[in-house]
Amino acid sequence: DLHYPLRRQRQMCIRDRWTTGQNLGVVLLHIIGGGLLAKGATEKAGSPVLELYPGVWEPDSDVPDRARRYLYQASKTLSSPDASVLMSASSIDAMLKEQGLKEGSLFKRIDQAVERGILTSGMARWAHQTRIDANNPRHADDDTPQLSETDAARAFDFAKAIAEILYVLQNECQTNDRRDRRAVSYTHLRAHETGRNL
């Protein structure tokens, strides 16, 4: 699964093409020695890219830097489950630290997050499972099971959901609150100017 930064995606254009009626072509990525299927604005070579297949994903800029970096690495290493799960757990840990939970271990931070209402008890169970899974490759004990790509995807999906809830959704709610306050202020101002009561 190739992920490519969105800022580079916007600069790409279709290099080769074939007629499918879908404006599809191949974007050759010489930097990483691969290619992606792309949908262009037209069927002509050099047409701007509208979509890439497989999709390109990067963490939202609202996610704090350290957590975002770990989350991005988790997405890039899904085919290497041990590395991906470790990065997902590190991302969760970094997000909890950003919430002010800096003392002790990740185990303690997860439980504190429930006490403070940051995580639900169900989310905490999932976070603990991700923490335990991440410990397996770190300790490299003979009796610990190997992680699978399914384990990696589950840990990554959870870390991504936590990032969405704690940062992306929170930011969108704050933005909407500000927009609503401006709309209410404008409505009151117009009512005052026209002498109407609300």
Secondary structure as UniProt FT lines:
FT   HELIX           6..9
FT   TURN            10..11
FT   STRAND          16..17
FT   STRAND          24..29
FT   TURN            30..33
FT   STRAND          34..40
FT   TURN            45..46
FT   STRAND          48..53
FT   TURN            61..62
FT   HELIX           65..76
FT   TURN            77..79
FT   HELIX           81..98
FT   TURN            99..100
FT   HELIX           106..115
FT   TURN            116..117
FT   HELIX           121..139
FT   TURN            142..143
FT   HELIX           149..163
FT   HELIX           164..168
FT   HELIX           169..194
//
